[in-house]
Amino acid sequence: MKKRICMLLEQLRQKRPLVHCITNPISINDCANALLAVGARPMMAEHPREVAGITAHAGALLLNLGNITDVRMESMQLAGRTAMQAKVPVILDLVGVACSDLRREFALHLLEQMHPTVLRGNRTEIRAMQEQIHADGVDVSREDAADTGAYLNAARQLAARYDTVVLTSGAADDVTDGQKHVRVLGGTEMLSHVTGTGCMQGALIAAYLAVGAPLEAAVCGAAVLDAATSAVLPGVSGPGSLRSALADGLWNLLPEQLCKYCEIEEQL
């Protein structure tokens, strides 16, 4: 698995695919810079009259539910339908579905309509897609942070039901297609204090979806962010300097650093 993941780093830099992101303005700049740093070409278009044409020529599509608006909801549906027709892989980032009925219902609608290639969310967001739970924000709940395992069952069920790969982010990132389960360990708890790092992970997954198989692309996106974070950590003093250093960490990341700075474990 690690060898295949390392190969994706070089394939992305050689191919330089266009990655179309319909995402939120809170993290849009960070996502674009992260994509540029790993070798992809970001396009952050969201007008309903242009998203279909852009998606048709993209290597991958990211749909991020953060800071949702009527315009983005319309654009996501248009882009998603085009992606299905053009066989463009799609990642749906479930930001806020545990605290917003609007987002959860819309996410379920998108799942039924387009069956995204990858679903991404924190442990509470993944559980919320399977259970009637409610959170008071976009962060993972204390119960799920304690690693009860309930989110893994929800992830497997979602993956099997929608024939997709599910990445559950947390202290460890868990990736499953309903049968295989891969755990990525690395990074730092400080990432949770930097706005938009989860969105950046989703953008990175989209980039690797453009050059790799879904399970491996999801693992690669998580591992790359963790490894780049760990590589720059000695030179940062807090969340602000970590945010500034992340683009450099992604730019300078070498395949061998994935093995050095993070663990990729294939679970039974």
PLY file of the C-alpha trace (Angstrom):
ply
format ascii 1.0
element vertex 268
property float x
property float y
property float z
element edge 267
property int vertex1
property int vertex2
end_header
0.00 0.00 0.00
2.74 2.52 0.95
4.56 1.92 -2.33
1.41 2.63 -4.35
0.67 5.73 -2.27
4.19 7.08 -2.86
3.77 6.58 -6.60
0.67 8.79 -6.56
2.73 11.76 -5.36
4.89 11.65 -8.47
2.02 10.84 -10.82
0.12 13.91 -9.63
3.10 16.20 -10.17
3.63 14.79 -13.65
-0.01 14.89 -14.77
-1.02 18.21 -13.11
-4.78 17.60 -13.32
-7.42 20.30 -13.06
-9.32 19.94 -9.77
-12.68 21.71 -9.66
-13.63 22.75 -6.13
-17.06 24.02 -5.11
-16.20 24.87 -1.55
-16.62 27.48 1.14
-15.00 30.93 1.24
-13.58 30.26 4.72
-10.96 27.85 3.36
-10.98 28.45 -0.39
-7.55 30.13 -0.48
-5.92 27.46 1.67
-7.41 24.67 -0.48
-6.18 26.32 -3.68
-2.67 26.76 -2.30
-2.56 23.18 -1.03
-3.51 21.90 -4.49
-0.90 24.06 -6.18
1.75 22.88 -3.73
1.24 19.18 -4.53
1.14 19.77 -8.28
-2.56 20.03 -9.13
-4.31 22.95 -10.84
-7.23 24.30 -8.77
-10.38 25.88 -10.20
-12.77 27.38 -7.65
-15.80 28.11 -9.83
-19.31 28.08 -8.39
-21.61 30.01 -10.74
-24.42 27.69 -11.92
-23.92 28.75 -15.54
-20.28 27.67 -15.68
-19.81 24.70 -13.34
-20.96 22.02 -15.78
-18.52 23.06 -18.50
-15.62 23.28 -16.07
-16.41 19.95 -14.40
-16.57 18.17 -17.76
-12.88 18.95 -18.33
-11.67 18.39 -14.75
-9.70 15.47 -13.39
-11.78 15.45 -10.19
-14.57 17.38 -8.46
-14.73 18.43 -4.80
-18.09 19.31 -3.25
-17.70 20.85 0.21
-20.84 21.60 2.26
-19.25 24.25 4.49
-20.99 27.66 4.57
-23.68 26.36 2.21
-25.77 28.74 0.08
-28.59 28.37 -2.43
-26.18 29.11 -5.28
-23.67 26.48 -4.16
-26.42 23.92 -3.70
-27.62 24.48 -7.26
-24.07 24.42 -8.61
-23.20 21.22 -6.76
-26.13 19.41 -8.29
-25.29 20.63 -11.79
-21.61 19.80 -11.42
-22.40 16.43 -9.87
-24.63 15.40 -12.75
-21.96 16.42 -15.24
-19.33 14.47 -13.30
-21.46 11.34 -13.52
-21.91 11.74 -17.27
-18.24 12.50 -17.89
-17.01 9.86 -15.40
-15.18 12.48 -13.32
-14.49 11.22 -9.75
-16.24 13.18 -6.99
-15.49 13.68 -3.31
-18.30 14.95 -1.09
-17.09 16.62 2.12
-19.85 16.38 4.74
-19.00 19.57 6.65
-21.65 20.36 9.26
-24.16 17.60 8.49
-24.33 16.72 12.20
-25.45 20.21 13.23
-27.60 21.22 10.23
-30.69 19.39 8.99
-30.42 21.32 5.73
-26.91 20.02 5.05
-27.72 16.46 6.09
-30.81 16.28 3.88
-28.90 17.81 0.97
-26.02 15.39 1.45
-28.43 12.45 1.40
-29.97 13.86 -1.79
-26.53 14.11 -3.43
-25.70 10.57 -2.35
-28.84 9.21 -3.92
-28.42 11.24 -7.11
-24.72 10.82 -7.88
-23.08 8.23 -5.60
-19.82 10.18 -4.98
-16.54 8.32 -5.31
-15.39 9.35 -1.81
-17.23 10.65 1.25
-15.25 12.58 3.84
-16.24 13.74 7.29
-15.25 13.69 10.92
-16.49 10.87 13.14
-19.65 12.67 14.21
-20.52 13.73 10.66
-20.15 10.17 9.39
-22.36 8.87 12.21
-24.94 11.57 11.48
-25.40 10.21 7.97
-26.50 6.89 9.48
-28.06 7.84 12.81
-30.35 10.53 14.20
-27.72 12.39 16.20
-27.17 16.12 16.53
-24.02 18.11 17.30
-23.67 21.73 18.35
-21.09 22.64 15.72
-18.78 21.26 13.05
-16.32 19.66 15.49
-16.29 16.01 16.48
-18.31 15.21 19.63
-16.63 14.13 22.88
-18.18 10.69 22.54
-16.73 10.15 19.07
-13.38 11.68 20.02
-13.15 8.92 22.66
-13.05 6.35 19.82
-16.00 4.14 20.72
-15.91 2.51 17.29
-19.49 3.49 16.43
-18.27 5.72 13.62
-16.45 2.79 11.98
-19.68 0.81 11.77
-21.41 3.84 10.25
-18.56 4.30 7.75
-18.71 0.67 6.62
-22.48 0.83 6.21
-22.29 4.04 4.18
-19.56 2.62 1.97
-21.53 -0.54 1.27
-24.85 1.22 0.75
-23.56 3.81 -1.71
-20.69 1.84 -3.25
-18.21 4.49 -2.19
-15.06 4.98 -0.14
-15.54 6.68 3.23
-12.77 8.61 5.00
-13.42 9.40 8.66
-11.04 12.05 9.96
-9.80 12.27 13.52
-6.73 11.62 15.65
-6.41 8.74 13.22
-7.93 8.85 9.75
-9.89 5.72 8.85
-10.59 4.80 5.23
-12.94 2.00 4.18
-14.73 0.76 1.09
-16.99 -1.42 3.21
-14.58 -4.34 3.20
-11.01 -3.05 3.35
-10.03 -0.74 6.19
-6.89 1.40 6.23
-5.83 3.62 9.14
-3.53 6.63 8.72
-1.69 7.88 11.80
0.38 11.05 11.89
0.17 14.82 11.94
-0.51 16.75 15.12
-3.46 17.73 17.30
-2.61 21.34 16.44
-4.22 20.81 13.03
-7.63 20.95 14.73
-6.83 24.53 15.77
-6.22 25.73 12.21
-9.36 26.62 10.26
-9.79 24.75 7.01
-7.33 21.87 7.42
-10.17 19.37 7.03
-11.20 21.12 3.83
-7.57 20.98 2.66
-7.57 17.24 3.26
-10.67 16.95 1.07
-9.02 18.98 -1.67
-5.90 16.79 -1.54
-8.02 13.66 -1.81
-9.69 15.15 -4.89
-6.27 15.73 -6.44
-5.17 12.14 -5.92
-8.54 10.87 -7.17
-7.56 12.36 -10.51
-4.60 9.95 -10.75
-5.41 6.99 -8.51
-7.99 4.46 -7.37
-10.52 5.76 -4.78
-9.28 3.90 -1.67
-5.64 4.70 -2.36
-6.42 8.33 -3.23
-8.25 8.83 0.06
-5.38 7.27 2.01
-2.87 9.37 0.07
-4.67 12.65 0.73
-4.75 11.96 4.47
-1.14 10.74 4.58
0.22 13.68 2.58
-1.37 16.25 4.88
-0.13 14.42 7.99
3.41 13.97 6.65
3.70 17.57 5.45
2.49 18.78 8.85
4.97 16.63 10.75
7.82 17.72 8.48
7.32 21.42 9.26
6.29 21.01 12.90
9.76 21.60 14.41
9.80 25.09 12.93
6.36 26.28 14.06
5.30 27.82 17.36
1.52 27.61 17.11
-1.50 27.36 14.79
-0.69 30.60 12.94
2.80 29.62 11.93
1.63 26.07 11.16
-0.91 27.43 8.71
1.77 29.47 6.98
4.19 26.56 6.85
1.79 23.94 5.46
2.11 25.00 1.81
5.90 24.71 2.06
5.56 21.31 3.69
3.34 20.08 0.86
5.61 21.58 -1.80
8.76 19.96 -0.41
7.24 16.59 0.53
9.19 13.59 -0.77
7.73 10.08 -1.11
10.11 8.66 1.49
8.83 11.17 4.04
5.42 9.48 4.02
7.01 6.43 5.64
9.02 8.58 8.02
6.28 10.87 9.26
3.10 8.78 9.20
1.91 5.21 9.54
-0.39 3.52 7.03
-1.92 0.41 8.56
-4.13 -2.05 6.70
-6.61 -3.25 9.31
-8.25 -6.67 9.53
0 1
1 2
2 3
3 4
4 5
5 6
6 7
7 8
8 9
9 10
10 11
11 12
12 13
13 14
14 15
15 16
16 17
17 18
18 19
19 20
20 21
21 22
22 23
23 24
24 25
25 26
26 27
27 28
28 29
29 30
30 31
31 32
32 33
33 34
34 35
35 36
36 37
37 38
38 39
39 40
40 41
41 42
42 43
43 44
44 45
45 46
46 47
47 48
48 49
49 50
50 51
51 52
52 53
53 54
54 55
55 56
56 57
57 58
58 59
59 60
60 61
61 62
62 63
63 64
64 65
65 66
66 67
67 68
68 69
69 70
70 71
71 72
72 73
73 74
74 75
75 76
76 77
77 78
78 79
79 80
80 81
81 82
82 83
83 84
84 85
85 86
86 87
87 88
88 89
89 90
90 91
91 92
92 93
93 94
94 95
95 96
96 97
97 98
98 99
99 100
100 101
101 102
102 103
103 104
104 105
105 106
106 107
107 108
108 109
109 110
110 111
111 112
112 113
113 114
114 115
115 116
116 117
117 118
118 119
119 120
120 121
121 122
122 123
123 124
124 125
125 126
126 127
127 128
128 129
129 130
130 131
131 132
132 133
133 134
134 135
135 136
136 137
137 138
138 139
139 140
140 141
141 142
142 143
143 144
144 145
145 146
146 147
147 148
148 149
149 150
150 151
151 152
152 153
153 154
154 155
155 156
156 157
157 158
158 159
159 160
160 161
161 162
162 163
163 164
164 165
165 166
166 167
167 168
168 169
169 170
170 171
171 172
172 173
173 174
174 175
175 176
176 177
177 178
178 179
179 180
180 181
181 182
182 183
183 184
184 185
185 186
186 187
187 188
188 189
189 190
190 191
191 192
192 193
193 194
194 195
195 196
196 197
197 198
198 199
199 200
200 201
201 202
202 203
203 204
204 205
205 206
206 207
207 208
208 209
209 210
210 211
211 212
212 213
213 214
214 215
215 216
216 217
217 218
218 219
219 220
220 221
221 222
222 223
223 224
224 225
225 226
226 227
227 228
228 229
229 230
230 231
231 232
232 233
233 234
234 235
235 236
236 237
237 238
238 239
239 240
240 241
241 242
242 243
243 244
244 245
245 246
246 247
247 248
248 249
249 250
250 251
251 252
252 253
253 254
254 255
255 256
256 257
257 258
258 259
259 260
260 261
261 262
262 263
263 264
264 265
265 266
266 267
